[in-house]
Amino acid sequence: MNQKNPLQAAYSHTKYQLANHGKRNIQVLKKAFQNIEGDLESDMYGKGQIIEDFQEKMAILLGKEKAVFLPSGTMAQQIALRIWCDEKGIRKVAYHPLCHLEIHEEDGLKELHKIETVLLAEKNRVIELNDIMEMEEGVSCLLLELPQREIGGQLPSFETLKQISTYCRNNGIKLHLDGARLLEVLPYYQKSAVEVCSLFDSVYISLYKGIGGISGAILAGNQDFIEQSKIWKRRYGGDLISLYPYIISADYYFEMRSHKMQQYYEEAKELAGLFNSCYDISTLPLVPVSNMFHVHFHQAKEQVEPILIEVQRQTGIGITSYLKEIDETTCYFEVSIGDLYANVPKESITKAFRKLDEKMKQRFHCK
């Protein structure tokens, strides 16, 4: 049996947690199926009303001609970039140095498709128009991630997105959106999904991150692009005999949470303000631009962990189950606001952050 580390153990025993939607246990699936009739026909190998209706619903949401459901975002994005490379005849794409494809997929794009990558911008900021204009190499496709998760969920301005889109279209570069958390950025931009997606040739969204489904992804674009995507889906082994457990849960939680993104955004700003009020703690971004942000402690991980353990045990408020070391003097963790935050009594949150500030000052403030 895996033993929890002390910080994770302290977090798991708290009465309330500040982030996410709750435990990802079997109840998540059972809840989604509680009102589903037993004689509902399943999809089979990507066909059937249950999958086709959902795909059409997502295409309309994103303002694209067609959409296809895939088991994972990794599959969806590799397929999208392969199609655009084949169309232009250049096996080269551009994206951020901390793009998911670059750091989390074991070089799948390079090993499976022999596609080269051009890394744009410094690691600590988003891609800007000048980064693209200064590219010395020709590429078939540019991938933009909104928000840029690995740097706290930062976003370019909407005006910048429009400028990048125009530049790409004028220069024959396809623009792909890694919109795993697309719905979560709409409140900041004050735009609809259709308005944002109109700037892109293809779009991927996750069905389990902000929405909270079991698994799965949607890839959307024009009809020809999606027909090619379905062929690659089969090649990847993504046409499981049936995908309805993922589709039903995705649709259920989409209906439950897609309209709550403004709430999550406002709560994220509120929570970030509380972290920033504490000694030697700051958030990135300072003011969140979506429901997610990073919390940075300007002290060593091994010195901060005992403080978080004590605060969580004393207050019953789950702040985090982990810390990641940046260097010998800094560590951080990620926050994504979901349904849980609204359930935490405000007075309990205030007490927890007062205690956190107090403990940080006691331990680190120079007297």
N, C-alpha and C positions, 0 to 999 in steps of 0.2 A: 504494500500500500504506500502511495506517495505521501510523504510528510509535508505539511504546509510549513512555510517559513513563518517566523513569529509575526511579521507584519501582515502576511496573508491571513494567518489565524486570527489575529486581532480584528481585522476587517470583517471576516466571516461571522464573527460573533456579535457584531453591532446590530442595534435594533433598526437603524435607518442607514441607507446609503445615498450619497449625493448624486451619483452618476448612473447613466444607462436605464434600461427598462426593467431590470430584475434578472433573476437567475435564468440561464438558458437550460432549462430542464424539460422533461417530457411533457410537463403541463402546458408548455408553450404550444406544442403540437395539438394536444388534446383540446385546448381552448379553441383553437382555430377550426376544429372539426365538430364542435359540440352541436351545431345546428345543420350539419350536412346530411342529406338523405343518403341512406345506405345503398340505394339503387342508382346513384349518380354514376354515369359511365366515366371510366378513366380515359386519359389520353393513351395513345399507343404510338411509340416511335415518332413523337413530334406532331401527331395529327389527332384530331378530335375537338369537339366543341369547347371542352374545358380549357385547353391550352390556346386554341385559336381565338377565343373570346378575350382571354387575358392579354394575349399579344396585341390584339387590336386596341384594347383599352389603353395599353402602355404607349402604343404608337400615337394615339390621339393626344395623350398627356404630353408627349414630347414633341408633337408637331411634325412627325416624320411619316413617310408613306407606309412603312412596314416596321415591324419589330419581331424579334425572335427571342424566346426564352432559352437560356443556357444554364447548365449546372453551376458555373463559376465565373467570376469576373476575370480570372486569369485566362480562361479559355476564350472569353468574349473579346478581350483586348488583343490577344495574340492573333486571333482570327481577323479582326478589323485591320490591324496593321499589315498582315500578310496580303489581304485583298488589295489595299491601296498600293502596296509595293508592286504587286503583279500588274496592276492597271497601268502604272507609270513606267514599269520596267527598271526601277532603281531599288535595290535591296538596302535601303538606308532610311532611317527615321530619326526624328529629333524629339527629345524630351528633357525634363528636369533631372539633375543628377540623383535626386532621391525619389524618382519615379518608382512605383511598385514593380514594374517590369525589370528595373535595373537592380533593385536590392532585395526583392522577396521571391523571385521566381526561378532561382538557380539558372539564370541565363537561358530560359526557355526560348525566348525569341531568337537568340543567336544560335543555339544548338539545334532547334527543330526547324528553323526557317532560314538560317544563315543570313539573317538581317543584321546589318551594322547599325550602330547607334551613335548619334551626335548629342553630346550633353550640353545643355544651354543654361546659362546663368550660374551664379555662385550658389552653394548649397543652402545658404541662409536666407534666400529671398526668392520671390516668384519670378517667372519668366516675363520679361518686358519686350516691347516691340523691337527695340534696338538689338536685343540678343538675337532675334530672328533675322533682322536685316543684315547683321554682321556675320552671319554664317558663311563660311567659305566653301562648304560642300553642299551639293545639291541633295535634297531629300524628297522622298515621296509623300511623307506625312509628318505632321507635327502633332504631338499629343500634349494637351493641357489638362492638368488635374485641378479640379475645383471642388473643395478647397485643397490646398497643398498640405496633406496630413502631417508629413514628417517635420514640418516647420511650424506646427501649431495651428494648422488650418488657415494660413494666410491666403489672401485673394488679391488678384489684380483688380483694378477698377473696371467697371463695365465699359467705359470709354476705351480702355486699353484692349479689352476683348474685341470690341468692334474694329479697332484699328488692326489688330492681328488678323482677324477674319478677312478683312478687306485685302490686306497684304498677301495672305496665303492664296486667296482666290485669284488675285491679279498675277500671281507668280506660279500658278499651277501646283500648289502644295495643298494636299488634303489636310483638313483640320479635324482631329478626333478628340472627343471629350471623355476623359476619365471622370465621369460624374457619379462615382460610387455614392457620394453624399450630395448629389445635385439638389434634392429637395431642401436640404438644410441650408443652402446658400441663398435661396430665393428671397427670404425676408430681408437680408442685407442689401441685395441688389434692387429689391422692390420691383422684381420682374417675374413674369410667369415662366414656367418651364419651356413653353413654346418660344418665348422671346429669347431666352438664353440659347436654346438648342438650334435656333435658326442660324446662328453664327457658325455652326459646326456641320461637317459632312456626315459624321457618324457619332453616336452617343452610346455610352455604357452607363447603366445605373445598377447599383446593388439593391437586392431585395431583402437584405438582412441587417444592414448597418443601422441607419436611422429608422428605417421602417420596422425592423425587428422580426422579420420572417425567419424561417429555418435556414434557408440557403437559396442560392440562385441569383441570376443576373438577367438583365434585358439589354439587348443590343439593337439599336434602331438606326435606320437610314432610308435611302431610296429603295425601290423594289428590287433592282438588279443587285445592289449590295447585299440585301437580306437573302435573296435566293442563293448567292454565293456563300453567305454565312452559313446557311443550312447545309450546304455540301461539306463545308469545313467542320461543322458540328458533327456530322456523321463520321468524318475522318478522325476526329478527336475522340470518338467514342461517347459523345455527349447525347446521342439519341438513345437514352435509356428506354426500356420497354414502356415505362410510365414515369411521369414526373409530377403527378398530381399532388403528392404530399407537400412539395415545395410551392406549387402554384396556388393551391388553396390557402396555405398559410400566408403566402406573400400577399394575396388579395385581401385576406381577412385583416392583416395588420396594416396594409396600405390604407384601407378604409378607416381603421381605428386611429392612425397616427399622421397621415399625410397632411391633415389640416392643423396639426399641432406645432408645426415647425416655427411659427412666429413665437409661440409660447416658449419653446425650448431655447430659442435665440435670446429672448429677453431674460430668461432664467440664467443662461450662460453668462451674460453681461453682469448680472447681479452677483453670481457666485465668483466670477473673476475679480470683481471689486472687493469682495471679502478676502480673497487670497492676497491681493495687492495691499491690503491694509495691515498685513502681518509682517513682522520684522524679518528681513532677509528672504522674503518670498516675492516673486513676481510672475506674471503670466505672459505667455507669448501666443497671440498678440496681447498687448496691454489691454485693449478692449476687443473682445472676440468679434469675429465677423460671421460666425455660424454658431451652431450648438456645441462646437468643440474648441478646445485650447489646450496648451501645455502649461503645467505649473512647475516653475523652476525654484529650487532651493539653492541659495548661494553658499552652501556648506557641503561638506563631504557626506556621501550616502550613509556611511556607517554611523555618522553622528546624528543624522536627521531621523533615521529609522526608529530609534528608541523613543524619540519625541512623538512621532506619529502613532506608535503603538500605545503609548501612555494616554495621549489625547483620545484616541478611539475607545480605549477601555474605560476611561473615566466619563466620557460623554455619551457613548453609545451611538455616535455618528461615524459612519464609514466614509473616510476621506479618500483612501486609496489602499489597494492590496499589494502594491509594488512600487519600487523606485528604480529608475535606470540611471546608471552613472554616466555623466558626460565627461568629467575629468576628476582629478583628485579633490577639487573644491566645489563641484557643482553636480546636481542630480535633478531629475525631473520625472513627472508622470503625466499621462494624458487624461483629459476629462471629456466625456461626451454626454451631454445632458439628454435625458429621456424622461420617461414617466415617473421615475422614483422621486425626483427632486421636489415636485409639487406636494408629495405626501409627507415631507419632513416638516415638523413644527418649526416655525420661524424662530421661536425663542430657543429651541434646541440648537439650531444652526448658529445663532448669535453666541450662545454659550460656548460652542465648540471652537469657534474662531477666536473668541476672547482667550480661551485656554491655549490655543495654538500660538497666538501672538505672545502670550505670557511665557510659555515654555521656550519659544525661540529666543526671546530677549534674555531670559535667565541663563540660557546655555551659551549664547553667542555675543550678547551685547558687551562691548568693552566698557568696563567700569573705571 
